[in-house]
């Protein structure tokens, strides 16, 4: 087994969901130490609820050797639902435990470390290389947002985090808008007095059925990814919440589609299954309206 594969197998066996990146960060910095590279970790970890801060490592370059570059990847993975048992079979690395492998983004961590190792061991000429490792990417680029980009000397770089053929380069990213909806109905005993209840789940289901889903056009997608509601199978559910997102390379299209989702929720909430009730905050309503995050359109995001 090659050195990079050995490191990848080891990293994939370490759980590192967003906010719990410490063990993986420590393993990467040990590799940097072994190569003989200096690195620094910033102090943003506690303020963003991460297990580590952003780690920046520099390989000093030779003036006139070209253009300085930075490389970036993240420590964290999506939540792990199962065991982590990475194995290599017939040249393929997979997780025998049935959960995620974690190659997003641990394969990139290995690539960056191995690139740095070869530059040092082979004495390859370069104009300067910076390695940036960030936490909490999977929940909204939180670590990268908290990083002081003024610390980077390179003005050109590559972020390793795209499922595309090797050699493809992504130069743009969509704007994105999150949508959180809470439907409020009326609880009742489902077996004895169901007519006295108003099902928040039924209202949410009606809204979802009326919403656009999937790929709407070449540049726009919509997804309802989370739904929660109810307290017991024999109780008409009084509350139900859902979370959705809209992404598009056309910023105006994001606003347009977001309004379609809100309209679908408002129509469902106005039915007899649930009632609408405004909260105190002007940006938050129960049943058929939403709280949203600010759209993002940075070309470093996807």
Short mmCIF file of the C-alpha atoms (twelve columns), coordinates in Angstrom:
data_MODEL
# 
_entry.id   MODEL 
# 
loop_
_atom_site.group_PDB 
_atom_site.id 
_atom_site.type_symbol 
_atom_site.label_atom_id 
_atom_site.label_alt_id 
_atom_site.label_comp_id 
_atom_site.label_asym_id 
_atom_site.label_seq_id 
_atom_site.Cartn_x 
_atom_site.Cartn_y 
_atom_site.Cartn_z 
_atom_site.pdbx_PDB_model_num 
ATOM 1   C CA . UNK A 1   0.000   0.000  0.000   1 
ATOM 2   C CA . UNK A 2   1.455   3.364  -0.993  1 
ATOM 3   C CA . UNK A 3   2.176   6.110  1.509   1 
ATOM 4   C CA . UNK A 4   -0.739  8.343  0.400   1 
ATOM 5   C CA . UNK A 5   -3.198  5.441  0.508   1 
ATOM 6   C CA . UNK A 6   -2.027  4.449  3.981   1 
ATOM 7   C CA . UNK A 7   -2.623  7.986  5.234   1 
ATOM 8   C CA . UNK A 8   -6.036  8.164  3.568   1 
ATOM 9   C CA . UNK A 9   -7.131  4.868  5.150   1 
ATOM 10  C CA . UNK A 10  -5.992  6.140  8.536   1 
ATOM 11  C CA . UNK A 11  -7.817  9.453  8.156   1 
ATOM 12  C CA . UNK A 12  -11.022 7.801  6.957   1 
ATOM 13  C CA . UNK A 13  -11.060 5.665  10.114  1 
ATOM 14  C CA . UNK A 14  -11.204 8.820  12.270  1 
ATOM 15  C CA . UNK A 15  -14.690 10.301 12.795  1 
ATOM 16  C CA . UNK A 16  -14.630 14.033 12.069  1 
ATOM 17  C CA . UNK A 17  -18.152 15.397 11.620  1 
ATOM 18  C CA . UNK A 18  -18.434 19.182 11.589  1 
ATOM 19  C CA . UNK A 19  -17.419 20.534 14.978  1 
ATOM 20  C CA . UNK A 20  -15.400 17.434 15.911  1 
ATOM 21  C CA . UNK A 21  -12.331 17.868 13.711  1 
ATOM 22  C CA . UNK A 22  -9.604  17.834 16.380  1 
ATOM 23  C CA . UNK A 23  -8.286  14.301 15.827  1 
ATOM 24  C CA . UNK A 24  -7.973  14.732 12.077  1 
ATOM 25  C CA . UNK A 25  -6.371  18.153 12.470  1 
ATOM 26  C CA . UNK A 26  -3.824  16.691 14.882  1 
ATOM 27  C CA . UNK A 27  -3.045  13.845 12.482  1 
ATOM 28  C CA . UNK A 28  -2.443  16.266 9.603   1 
ATOM 29  C CA . UNK A 29  -0.230  18.567 11.658  1 
ATOM 30  C CA . UNK A 30  1.846   15.555 12.753  1 
ATOM 31  C CA . UNK A 31  2.459   14.850 9.072   1 
ATOM 32  C CA . UNK A 32  3.507   18.448 8.515   1 
ATOM 33  C CA . UNK A 33  5.871   18.177 11.492  1 
ATOM 34  C CA . UNK A 34  7.380   14.992 10.055  1 
ATOM 35  C CA . UNK A 35  8.033   16.744 6.744   1 
ATOM 36  C CA . UNK A 36  9.724   19.562 8.641   1 
ATOM 37  C CA . UNK A 37  7.195   22.263 7.816   1 
ATOM 38  C CA . UNK A 38  6.091   25.087 10.096  1 
ATOM 39  C CA . UNK A 39  2.361   25.634 10.530  1 
ATOM 40  C CA . UNK A 40  0.022   27.876 12.513  1 
ATOM 41  C CA . UNK A 41  -3.501  27.307 13.806  1 
ATOM 42  C CA . UNK A 42  -5.705  30.339 14.347  1 
ATOM 43  C CA . UNK A 43  -7.951  30.754 17.401  1 
ATOM 44  C CA . UNK A 44  -11.400 30.730 15.744  1 
ATOM 45  C CA . UNK A 45  -12.281 27.188 16.839  1 
ATOM 46  C CA . UNK A 46  -14.107 28.016 20.106  1 
ATOM 47  C CA . UNK A 47  -15.992 30.969 18.611  1 
ATOM 48  C CA . UNK A 48  -17.400 28.898 15.735  1 
ATOM 49  C CA . UNK A 49  -17.986 25.707 17.717  1 
ATOM 50  C CA . UNK A 50  -15.283 23.777 15.887  1 
ATOM 51  C CA . UNK A 51  -12.884 21.160 17.198  1 
ATOM 52  C CA . UNK A 52  -9.996  23.000 15.595  1 
ATOM 53  C CA . UNK A 53  -9.135  26.310 14.053  1 
ATOM 54  C CA . UNK A 54  -7.864  26.958 10.540  1 
ATOM 55  C CA . UNK A 55  -4.393  25.555 9.962   1 
ATOM 56  C CA . UNK A 56  -2.054  27.403 7.601   1 
ATOM 57  C CA . UNK A 57  1.271   25.941 6.446   1 
ATOM 58  C CA . UNK A 58  3.793   27.724 4.201   1 
ATOM 59  C CA . UNK A 59  6.487   26.366 1.935   1 
ATOM 60  C CA . UNK A 60  8.748   29.356 1.222   1 
ATOM 61  C CA . UNK A 61  9.430   29.697 -2.490  1 
ATOM 62  C CA . UNK A 62  12.134  31.080 -4.697  1 
ATOM 63  C CA . UNK A 63  11.635  34.567 -6.096  1 
ATOM 64  C CA . UNK A 64  11.088  34.529 -9.826  1 
ATOM 65  C CA . UNK A 65  10.222  30.823 -9.906  1 
ATOM 66  C CA . UNK A 66  6.634   31.452 -10.932 1 
ATOM 67  C CA . UNK A 67  3.319   32.335 -9.309  1 
ATOM 68  C CA . UNK A 68  2.732   31.596 -5.587  1 
ATOM 69  C CA . UNK A 69  -0.220  29.264 -5.000  1 
ATOM 70  C CA . UNK A 70  -2.411  28.229 -2.103  1 
ATOM 71  C CA . UNK A 71  -4.201  24.907 -1.782  1 
ATOM 72  C CA . UNK A 72  -7.260  24.477 0.465   1 
ATOM 73  C CA . UNK A 73  -9.311  21.576 1.857   1 
ATOM 74  C CA . UNK A 74  -11.461 20.966 4.919   1 
ATOM 75  C CA . UNK A 75  -11.074 18.676 7.926   1 
ATOM 76  C CA . UNK A 76  -14.733 17.821 8.552   1 
ATOM 77  C CA . UNK A 77  -17.188 15.403 6.977   1 
ATOM 78  C CA . UNK A 78  -20.948 15.080 6.945   1 
ATOM 79  C CA . UNK A 79  -22.367 13.239 10.007  1 
ATOM 80  C CA . UNK A 80  -21.354 9.589  10.340  1 
ATOM 81  C CA . UNK A 81  -24.321 7.208  10.530  1 
ATOM 82  C CA . UNK A 82  -22.622 3.872  11.161  1 
ATOM 83  C CA . UNK A 83  -19.159 2.426  11.644  1 
ATOM 84  C CA . UNK A 84  -15.969 3.565  9.936   1 
ATOM 85  C CA . UNK A 85  -14.074 0.549  8.583   1 
ATOM 86  C CA . UNK A 86  -12.090 1.705  5.537   1 
ATOM 87  C CA . UNK A 87  -10.686 -1.175 3.474   1 
ATOM 88  C CA . UNK A 88  -8.864  -1.414 0.147   1 
ATOM 89  C CA . UNK A 89  -10.196 -4.133 -2.131  1 
ATOM 90  C CA . UNK A 90  -9.018  -4.613 -5.717  1 
ATOM 91  C CA . UNK A 91  -7.557  -1.151 -5.735  1 
ATOM 92  C CA . UNK A 92  -10.731 0.519  -4.459  1 
ATOM 93  C CA . UNK A 93  -11.045 2.174  -1.045  1 
ATOM 94  C CA . UNK A 94  -14.479 1.800  0.536   1 
ATOM 95  C CA . UNK A 95  -16.071 1.774  3.979   1 
ATOM 96  C CA . UNK A 96  -17.012 -1.755 5.014   1 
ATOM 97  C CA . UNK A 97  -18.937 -0.300 7.963   1 
ATOM 98  C CA . UNK A 98  -21.771 0.903  5.774   1 
ATOM 99  C CA . UNK A 99  -21.428 4.618  6.590   1 
ATOM 100 C CA . UNK A 100 -19.754 7.372  4.594   1 
ATOM 101 C CA . UNK A 101 -16.128 6.906  3.592   1 
ATOM 102 C CA . UNK A 102 -15.146 10.500 4.291   1 
ATOM 103 C CA . UNK A 103 -13.151 10.948 1.086   1 
ATOM 104 C CA . UNK A 104 -14.859 14.350 1.020   1 
ATOM 105 C CA . UNK A 105 -12.531 15.947 1.950   1 
ATOM 106 C CA . UNK A 106 -9.892  13.608 3.383   1 
ATOM 107 C CA . UNK A 107 -8.628  12.585 -0.042  1 
ATOM 108 C CA . UNK A 108 -7.809  16.267 -0.595  1 
ATOM 109 C CA . UNK A 109 -5.996  16.463 2.731   1 
ATOM 110 C CA . UNK A 110 -3.776  13.592 1.622   1 
ATOM 111 C CA . UNK A 111 -3.130  15.166 -1.787  1 
ATOM 112 C CA . UNK A 112 -2.004  18.413 -0.183  1 
ATOM 113 C CA . UNK A 113 0.246   16.721 2.349   1 
ATOM 114 C CA . UNK A 114 1.799   14.447 -0.262  1 
ATOM 115 C CA . UNK A 115 2.385   17.361 -2.636  1 
ATOM 116 C CA . UNK A 116 4.191   19.244 0.116   1 
ATOM 117 C CA . UNK A 117 6.231   16.161 1.008   1 
ATOM 118 C CA . UNK A 118 7.401   15.668 -2.593  1 
ATOM 119 C CA . UNK A 119 8.272   19.341 -3.004  1 
ATOM 120 C CA . UNK A 120 10.499  19.108 0.069   1 
ATOM 121 C CA . UNK A 121 11.987  15.648 -0.555  1 
ATOM 122 C CA . UNK A 122 12.698  16.239 -4.251  1 
ATOM 123 C CA . UNK A 123 13.739  19.853 -3.863  1 
ATOM 124 C CA . UNK A 124 11.266  20.964 -6.525  1 
ATOM 125 C CA . UNK A 125 11.508  24.653 -7.456  1 
ATOM 126 C CA . UNK A 126 8.412   26.758 -6.746  1 
ATOM 127 C CA . UNK A 127 7.404   30.345 -6.085  1 
ATOM 128 C CA . UNK A 128 5.736   29.569 -2.758  1 
ATOM 129 C CA . UNK A 129 2.992   27.161 -1.719  1 
ATOM 130 C CA . UNK A 130 0.529   27.662 1.123   1 
ATOM 131 C CA . UNK A 131 -1.656  24.887 2.532   1 
ATOM 132 C CA . UNK A 132 -4.886  25.940 4.231   1 
ATOM 133 C CA . UNK A 133 -6.970  23.412 6.178   1 
ATOM 134 C CA . UNK A 134 -10.375 24.545 7.467   1 
ATOM 135 C CA . UNK A 135 -13.036 23.207 9.883   1 
ATOM 136 C CA . UNK A 136 -16.841 23.146 9.606   1 
ATOM 137 C CA . UNK A 137 -17.078 23.365 5.828   1 
ATOM 138 C CA . UNK A 138 -19.987 20.943 5.566   1 
ATOM 139 C CA . UNK A 139 -22.305 23.197 7.556   1 
ATOM 140 C CA . UNK A 140 -21.694 26.352 5.561   1 
ATOM 141 C CA . UNK A 141 -17.978 27.116 5.105   1 
ATOM 142 C CA . UNK A 142 -17.884 28.347 8.687   1 
ATOM 143 C CA . UNK A 143 -14.159 27.891 9.204   1 
ATOM 144 C CA . UNK A 144 -13.233 29.440 5.866   1 
ATOM 145 C CA . UNK A 145 -15.511 32.413 6.568   1 
ATOM 146 C CA . UNK A 146 -13.751 32.986 9.896   1 
ATOM 147 C CA . UNK A 147 -10.259 32.775 8.385   1 
ATOM 148 C CA . UNK A 148 -8.317  36.016 7.965   1 
ATOM 149 C CA . UNK A 149 -7.530  35.859 4.243   1 
ATOM 150 C CA . UNK A 150 -5.023  38.658 4.755   1 
ATOM 151 C CA . UNK A 151 -2.699  35.986 6.118   1 
ATOM 152 C CA . UNK A 152 -2.404  34.417 2.666   1 
ATOM 153 C CA . UNK A 153 0.536   35.605 0.615   1 
ATOM 154 C CA . UNK A 154 -0.670  33.867 -2.565  1 
ATOM 155 C CA . UNK A 155 -3.399  35.554 -4.566  1 
ATOM 156 C CA . UNK A 156 -4.186  32.455 -6.658  1 
ATOM 157 C CA . UNK A 157 -5.201  29.077 -5.350  1 
ATOM 158 C CA . UNK A 158 -7.254  25.920 -5.671  1 
ATOM 159 C CA . UNK A 159 -9.898  24.558 -3.311  1 
ATOM 160 C CA . UNK A 160 -10.142 20.764 -3.489  1 
ATOM 161 C CA . UNK A 161 -13.832 20.037 -3.006  1 
ATOM 162 C CA . UNK A 162 -15.633 19.170 -6.231  1 
ATOM 163 C CA . UNK A 163 -16.964 15.856 -7.557  1 
ATOM 164 C CA . UNK A 164 -15.723 16.209 -11.125 1 
ATOM 165 C CA . UNK A 165 -13.262 14.506 -13.463 1 
ATOM 166 C CA . UNK A 166 -9.609  15.070 -12.639 1 
ATOM 167 C CA . UNK A 167 -8.426  18.212 -14.358 1 
ATOM 168 C CA . UNK A 168 -11.733 20.069 -14.228 1 
ATOM 169 C CA . UNK A 169 -11.584 23.513 -12.607 1 
ATOM 170 C CA . UNK A 170 -14.662 25.242 -11.189 1 
ATOM 171 C CA . UNK A 171 -14.478 29.015 -11.585 1 
ATOM 172 C CA . UNK A 172 -17.928 30.040 -10.331 1 
ATOM 173 C CA . UNK A 173 -20.527 29.065 -7.801  1 
ATOM 174 C CA . UNK A 174 -24.256 29.517 -7.261  1 
ATOM 175 C CA . UNK A 175 -25.993 31.896 -4.955  1 
ATOM 176 C CA . UNK A 176 -27.814 29.941 -2.257  1 
ATOM 177 C CA . UNK A 177 -30.752 30.628 0.023   1 
ATOM 178 C CA . UNK A 178 -31.878 28.497 2.946   1 
ATOM 179 C CA . UNK A 179 -35.522 28.256 3.918   1 
ATOM 180 C CA . UNK A 180 -36.893 27.174 7.296   1 
ATOM 181 C CA . UNK A 181 -40.649 26.755 7.704   1 
ATOM 182 C CA . UNK A 182 -42.677 25.933 10.805  1 
ATOM 183 C CA . UNK A 183 -46.322 24.875 10.473  1 
ATOM 184 C CA . UNK A 184 -48.541 25.200 13.553  1 
ATOM 185 C CA . UNK A 185 -51.769 23.224 13.817  1 
ATOM 186 C CA . UNK A 186 -53.828 21.957 16.749  1 
ATOM 187 C CA . UNK A 187 -53.168 18.776 18.731  1 
ATOM 188 C CA . UNK A 188 -55.964 16.267 19.357  1 
ATOM 189 C CA . UNK A 189 -56.337 12.570 20.071  1 
ATOM 190 C CA . UNK A 190 -56.168 10.912 16.658  1 
ATOM 191 C CA . UNK A 191 -58.379 7.985  17.631  1 
ATOM 192 C CA . UNK A 192 -61.062 9.727  19.680  1 
ATOM 193 C CA . UNK A 193 -61.366 13.342 18.484  1 
ATOM 194 C CA . UNK A 194 -59.399 13.757 15.240  1 
ATOM 195 C CA . UNK A 195 -61.906 16.318 13.952  1 
ATOM 196 C CA . UNK A 196 -60.780 18.683 16.724  1 
ATOM 197 C CA . UNK A 197 -57.197 18.664 15.500  1 
ATOM 198 C CA . UNK A 198 -55.408 20.434 12.679  1 
ATOM 199 C CA . UNK A 199 -52.476 18.464 11.334  1 
ATOM 200 C CA . UNK A 200 -49.318 20.488 10.850  1 
ATOM 201 C CA . UNK A 201 -47.760 17.514 9.041   1 
ATOM 202 C CA . UNK A 202 -50.590 17.414 6.499   1 
ATOM 203 C CA . UNK A 203 -50.126 21.132 5.876   1 
ATOM 204 C CA . UNK A 204 -46.370 20.677 5.434   1 
ATOM 205 C CA . UNK A 205 -46.949 17.735 3.080   1 
ATOM 206 C CA . UNK A 206 -49.361 19.780 0.988   1 
ATOM 207 C CA . UNK A 207 -46.821 22.590 0.785   1 
ATOM 208 C CA . UNK A 208 -44.010 20.219 -0.239  1 
ATOM 209 C CA . UNK A 209 -46.207 18.638 -2.919  1 
ATOM 210 C CA . UNK A 210 -46.822 22.083 -4.420  1 
ATOM 211 C CA . UNK A 211 -43.179 23.178 -4.309  1 
ATOM 212 C CA . UNK A 212 -40.778 22.877 -7.249  1 
ATOM 213 C CA . UNK A 213 -38.114 20.227 -6.702  1 
ATOM 214 C CA . UNK A 214 -34.843 19.064 -8.173  1 
ATOM 215 C CA . UNK A 215 -33.241 20.692 -11.198 1 
ATOM 216 C CA . UNK A 216 -35.453 23.468 -12.483 1 
ATOM 217 C CA . UNK A 217 -33.131 24.593 -15.286 1 
ATOM 218 C CA . UNK A 218 -29.462 24.423 -16.227 1 
ATOM 219 C CA . UNK A 219 -28.416 26.705 -13.374 1 
ATOM 220 C CA . UNK A 220 -31.098 26.276 -10.675 1 
ATOM 221 C CA . UNK A 221 -31.869 23.532 -8.157  1 
ATOM 222 C CA . UNK A 222 -34.290 23.156 -5.244  1 
ATOM 223 C CA . UNK A 223 -34.337 20.594 -2.456  1 
ATOM 224 C CA . UNK A 224 -36.437 19.942 0.646   1 
ATOM 225 C CA . UNK A 225 -33.938 18.065 2.772   1 
ATOM 226 C CA . UNK A 226 -35.312 17.915 6.318   1 
ATOM 227 C CA . UNK A 227 -38.781 17.534 7.832   1 
ATOM 228 C CA . UNK A 228 -39.622 17.080 11.494  1 
ATOM 229 C CA . UNK A 229 -42.945 16.925 13.272  1 
ATOM 230 C CA . UNK A 230 -45.342 15.179 15.583  1 
ATOM 231 C CA . UNK A 231 -45.071 13.699 19.048  1 
ATOM 232 C CA . UNK A 232 -46.837 10.314 18.807  1 
ATOM 233 C CA . UNK A 233 -48.673 8.258  16.196  1 
ATOM 234 C CA . UNK A 234 -52.008 8.696  18.003  1 
ATOM 235 C CA . UNK A 235 -51.787 12.487 18.312  1 
ATOM 236 C CA . UNK A 236 -52.758 14.901 15.558  1 
ATOM 237 C CA . UNK A 237 -49.450 16.792 15.166  1 
ATOM 238 C CA . UNK A 238 -49.521 20.394 16.272  1 
ATOM 239 C CA . UNK A 239 -46.148 21.383 14.803  1 
ATOM 240 C CA . UNK A 240 -44.071 20.451 11.796  1 
ATOM 241 C CA . UNK A 241 -40.921 22.099 10.451  1 
ATOM 242 C CA . UNK A 242 -39.036 21.661 7.219   1 
ATOM 243 C CA . UNK A 243 -35.792 22.961 5.752   1 
ATOM 244 C CA . UNK A 244 -35.163 23.589 2.082   1 
ATOM 245 C CA . UNK A 245 -32.627 25.321 -0.120  1 
ATOM 246 C CA . UNK A 246 -32.504 27.060 -3.489  1 
ATOM 247 C CA . UNK A 247 -29.301 27.365 -5.527  1 
ATOM 248 C CA . UNK A 248 -28.764 29.120 -8.830  1 
ATOM 249 C CA . UNK A 249 -26.029 30.809 -10.819 1 
ATOM 250 C CA . UNK A 250 -28.689 33.417 -11.615 1 
ATOM 251 C CA . UNK A 251 -29.077 35.455 -8.424  1 
ATOM 252 C CA . UNK A 252 -32.468 36.864 -9.453  1 
ATOM 253 C CA . UNK A 253 -33.717 33.324 -10.068 1 
ATOM 254 C CA . UNK A 254 -32.979 32.426 -6.444  1 
ATOM 255 C CA . UNK A 255 -35.343 35.140 -5.223  1 
ATOM 256 C CA . UNK A 256 -38.002 34.094 -7.717  1 
ATOM 257 C CA . UNK A 257 -37.945 30.420 -6.766  1 
ATOM 258 C CA . UNK A 258 -37.741 31.196 -3.054  1 
ATOM 259 C CA . UNK A 259 -40.988 33.140 -3.372  1 
ATOM 260 C CA . UNK A 260 -42.603 30.123 -5.060  1 
ATOM 261 C CA . UNK A 261 -41.722 27.988 -2.035  1 
ATOM 262 C CA . UNK A 262 -43.077 30.568 0.400   1 
ATOM 263 C CA . UNK A 263 -46.276 30.918 -1.636  1 
ATOM 264 C CA . UNK A 264 -46.785 27.143 -1.574  1 
ATOM 265 C CA . UNK A 265 -46.338 27.149 2.206   1 
ATOM 266 C CA . UNK A 266 -48.736 30.056 2.688   1 
ATOM 267 C CA . UNK A 267 -51.401 28.363 0.562   1 
ATOM 268 C CA . UNK A 268 -51.076 25.101 2.511   1 
ATOM 269 C CA . UNK A 269 -51.180 26.948 5.827   1 
ATOM 270 C CA . UNK A 270 -54.374 28.723 4.811   1 
ATOM 271 C CA . UNK A 271 -56.162 25.410 4.326   1 
ATOM 272 C CA . UNK A 272 -58.339 23.907 7.058   1 
ATOM 273 C CA . UNK A 273 -55.531 21.597 8.165   1 
ATOM 274 C CA . UNK A 274 -53.525 24.272 9.971   1 
ATOM 275 C CA . UNK A 275 -53.702 27.909 10.918  1 
ATOM 276 C CA . UNK A 276 -51.325 30.815 10.452  1 
ATOM 277 C CA . UNK A 277 -50.063 32.829 13.388  1 
ATOM 278 C CA . UNK A 278 -47.370 35.537 13.214  1 
ATOM 279 C CA . UNK A 279 -44.571 35.553 15.751  1 
ATOM 280 C CA . UNK A 280 -43.159 38.684 17.338  1 
ATOM 281 C CA . UNK A 281 -40.218 38.925 14.960  1 
ATOM 282 C CA . UNK A 282 -41.126 40.508 11.603  1 
ATOM 283 C CA . UNK A 283 -38.788 38.078 9.804   1 
ATOM 284 C CA . UNK A 284 -40.285 34.917 11.308  1 
ATOM 285 C CA . UNK A 285 -43.776 33.457 11.027  1 
ATOM 286 C CA . UNK A 286 -45.467 30.233 11.975  1 
ATOM 287 C CA . UNK A 287 -47.263 28.170 9.369   1 
ATOM 288 C CA . UNK A 288 -46.389 29.087 5.873   1 
ATOM 289 C CA . UNK A 289 -43.606 31.599 6.146   1 
ATOM 290 C CA . UNK A 290 -39.920 31.275 6.767   1 
ATOM 291 C CA . UNK A 291 -36.701 32.470 8.253   1 
ATOM 292 C CA . UNK A 292 -33.945 32.632 5.676   1 
ATOM 293 C CA . UNK A 293 -30.218 33.210 5.595   1 
ATOM 294 C CA . UNK A 294 -28.539 35.806 3.451   1 
ATOM 295 C CA . UNK A 295 -27.697 34.572 -0.064  1 
ATOM 296 C CA . UNK A 296 -24.103 33.798 -0.887  1 
ATOM 297 C CA . UNK A 297 -22.509 34.391 -4.256  1 
ATOM 298 C CA . UNK A 298 -18.801 34.126 -3.585  1 
ATOM 299 C CA . UNK A 299 -16.975 32.272 -6.390  1 
ATOM 300 C CA . UNK A 300 -15.126 30.260 -3.744  1 
ATOM 301 C CA . UNK A 301 -18.366 28.579 -2.670  1 
ATOM 302 C CA . UNK A 302 -20.494 25.937 -4.223  1 
# 
